Amino acid sequence: LHVDNFSNFDFLESLNEFLEVLEVTRSIDDSNSLEFFQLLSSLPNLRFLDVTGNKREYLNGKMLSSLTSLRYLKCHRIKQIDLKHDFLSGLELLDLNSSFLQGSLDFAFSKLANLKLLDLNNSKGIQLNPLSQTNLFAGLSQLNELRLAYVNPRSGSRRISADLFRGLTQLNVLTLYGNYLTEIDAET
């Protein structure tokens, strides 16, 4: 179900047994977000949630606690996200493209043990320099694809530490283009 714009989410309740895919591209803001996330609790079979166009700046994983079947979360342009919850461990695809992630990101994704794809392309707040956030991807042992294009500003470090990717034993695809990097330092 793709929803472009509406002010009342009540009709979702009638779909609770059947709805597996929900795309809400321009409707969630501070005036109705509580109602929307409460309604999500009535959608136990939801596997794909796209809230790309939402106007909220913060997504608390607790808001998604009832979505135990959720496998794909797409949430662009978010500023803060809290994913350190066990009930999100089934998530396989997380798309945070074009987000501005603030605060410490150490262990930010550590509870997402089944994550296979993490898209952080064009996101700000991620530091790829050798001394910071070495635990950023801790716990992502099943990660197959990591997208980090255009996250390092032109003025950022030209080298990164291979330690940043330690523990990513299943990683097959690493996207780093547009980061002005010259070296991946394996010695740190």
N, C-alpha and C positions, 0 to 999 in steps of 0.2 A: 504494500500500500504506500503510495507516494502522496504526501500531504504538503501542499504549497503554502497555504495560509488559511488559518481559521482561528477563532477565538475560544471555541468550546471543544473540549476533547471527549465529551461524553459518548459520542458514537463509537469510540474505540472499545468500550466495554462489551458491546454486542459482538465484537469480533474476537473476543479473548481466547476462544478455543482453537481458532484457525490461523490467526495472524502469526507469521514467522518473519516477515520483512516489513520494516517500518522506516520510511524516509520522511523526515520533517525538516524542510529546508529553510523556512523563514518564519516560524511561528512562535518559538520559545523565547520569552523575555522575562524580566523580573515579575511582571504582572501575572503570568500564568504558568511559570515554571514549576511551582510547587504542585499545582493541580496536574500538570503533565506527568511529572515523575511519580506522583501517587498513582496515577492511572496505569503507569507501566507495571505496577505490581499486579495488575489483573491480566497481564499478558505472559503467562508462564512459558509459552512455546516460542517466544520471540528469539530468533537466532541472529538477525541482522538489524542493527539500529544505526541510522544515519541522522545525526542532528547537526549537520554541517552548517546550516545557515542560522543556527541559534544565536541569540544576542546575549546569552549568559557568558560571563567570563570565567566562571568556575564550575567545574564538574566534580562533585564528590561521589566517589564510587559507591557510597552507601545508598545513593539514590537509585542505584541499579541492583541492589541486593536481592530482589526477588526474581531477577532475570537469570536463573540458573542455566538456561539453555543458550544464553547469548554467546555467540562465537565471533561476531564481527561488530566492532564499534568504530564508527567514523564520526569524528568530531573535530572539524577544522577551526582555526582561529580561536582557540581556547587559551586562557592565560594561566590558569591553575587547574591542575587535575590531581585527584587523590585516588590512586589505584592500589593502595597497599591493603587489600582486603582479600581474604581467602575465597570468597564467593565468586571472584572474577577469574579464578584459576582455569576455567574452561575456555577463556577467550583465546582465539587463534589468530585473529587479525585485528590490529589496532592502527588506525589511521589518524594521526594528529598533525597532518600536513598544515603548514602555514600558521602554526601556533606560536605564542610567545610565552614560553614556560618560565615562570618565575620561581625563585627560591632554590633550595638544595634539591638536586635530582638524584642524589646517591640512593641507590636501592629503590628508585621510583617504580620500577617495573618488576621487582623481585617476586611478587605474588603471582605473576602471569606465567606460570611454569609451562603452559602448553602453547604459548605464543609462537607462531611460525613466521609472521610478517609484522614488522614494526616500521611504519612510515612516519619519519620526522622531517621529511624534505621541507625546506624553506622555513623551518622553525627557528626561532630566536631563543636565546637563553641556554642553549646547549653548548657546552664548552669542550672543544676537542683538543685543548692544549695538554701537554704531557703530565702536568701536575694536578689537574682538576678532574673530578668526577670519574675516578677509576672504577667506581662501583656502579656506574650508571646502568650498565646492562647485566648486573649480577642477577643470577637466578634464571636467565633466559636460555637454558640448556637446549631447548627444542627450536630455537630461532633459526630459520632457514634463510630469511631475507631481511636485511636492514638497510633502510633508505635514509641517508644523511646528506643529500645534496643541498648545497647552499645554506648550510647551518653555521659555517665558520666565516665571519666577516673578513673583508679584505685586510683589515688591520689586525686580525687575529694571528695566532701562532701559525707558522708555516710547517710545523711538524707535529705529529701526534704519537702517542705511545701505543704500541701493540697491546699493552696491558689493558687498554680500554676495552678490548674485545676478548679478554681472557674468559674462558668458560663457554664461549659460543661455539661449541664443538660441532654443531650441525649447520653452521653458517655456510651457505653456498653463494649468496649474492650480497655484496656490499657496495652500495652506491655512495660515492664520495665526491662526485664531480661538482665543480663550482665552489670549492672550498679553499682555493689558493694554497694547497698543500704541496710541499716539496719532498717530505720524508715521513715515513712511518718508522719510528725508532723502536727497534726490537730489544734494545739493551736495558731499558728501564724496568 
